[in-house]
Amino acid sequence: MKSVPSCLHAAAPLALSLALSLAACLASAPAHAATSVERRVDTASAPHLALKPGNKPVTVHYAHLKDDYRDSPGVKSQLDDLKQKVTFCIAANSRLGRPVRAPAEFPEQALRVNEFEYSAPNRRILYTIAYTVRMADDCSLVETEERNAVLRSTKGECEIDLVRKTARGVCDARAHADAAANPPAPGREQMEKTRAALEADPRLAERMAVLRRLSGAPAPAGGAKRNIAGHACEMVQGMAGIQGCVSKAGSFIPTVGVEGVTLQRTVGKESSTAVEARLDMKTDPAIFAPYQGGGYTITAERT
């Protein structure tokens, strides 16, 4: 059991004195340093590296995104709140005679996320390795390492817990290899051609003129261009305030979910950026079927 910080022994029963003691404790709390669990998540290797080369490899687009949370006000606030809760817990438990296990260190970040995405023309699987931390009743830190994957296609979704070895949903024997591919969305040029053809039809001219006025001026040809992880991408605006930089390079364009390969994603004020991306990479098809590795409990979706 960790000893109680000396600054708490002198804490008076008066509220003001206790508050001053807690403030002093916060200033002298353990420095932030990545814990062993946090480091393991942060340095996690790509899932395909654990696979042995198969006889019939598949071609995928691969992207590894890491969180940009180090300078995130929201994530920093989570860590500050955790640190404050621990200090108050130590003070309260000490006065009430309850167990106290003061943490020797705090993590650098309260949340870390690694994403490994593998996209084929007709299916996509996203592996997520995440670190979270919370406080236990005895003031110690409870660190959690989550490892999950979601396989998606036109057939549906298969949600996989890589730690508990469970899979739920459409988790078939072929891992969606036979799923129909979504047709690519029409490009801007094709959309303008279609609109012009409709406007040229006398029966639709008046209605199309109204739609043109309502929609305003034509949108720009595309968003800002960037280069991330050695690949060009274009900034796109999604739903619910989500934006990202998407690449449509390579021998095919994935159409499951986002059309293309996401190299940067921003949700609210939090973002993740690719640190590695490989287009037209050969890998074992088992990358799409981790639930076939043995020992998994599979709950099929009723159709």
Sequence and secondary structure as in RCSB ss.txt:
>XXXX:A:sequence
MKSVPSCLHAAAPLALSLALSLAACLASAPAHAATSVERRVDTASAPHLALKPGNKPVTVHYAHLKDDYRDSPGV
KSQLDDLKQKVTFCIAANSRLGRPVRAPAEFPEQALRVNEFEYSAPNRRILYTIAYTVRMADDCSLVETEERNAV
LRSTKGECEIDLVRKTARGVCDARAHADAAANPPAPGREQMEKTRAALEADPRLAERMAVLRRLSGAPAPAGGAK
RNIAGHACEMVQGMAGIQGCVSKAGSFIPTVGVEGVTLQRTVGKESSTAVEARLDMKTDPAIFAPYQGGGYTITA
ERT
>XXXX:A:secstr
     GGGTT  SSHHHHHHHHHHHHHTS  B   HHHHHHHT   GGGGS   SS EEEEEEEEEE GGG HHH
HHHHHHHHHHHHHHHHHHHHHT      S B S SEEEEEEEEE SSEEEEEEEEEEEEE TTS EEEEEEEEEE
EEETTEEEEEETTTTEEEES  TTTTTT         HHHHHHHHHHHHHSTTTHHHHHHHHHHH S   S   E
EEETTEEEEEEE GGGEEEEEE  SS    SSSSSEEEEEEETTEEEEEEEEEEEEEE GGGG GGGSSS EEEE
   
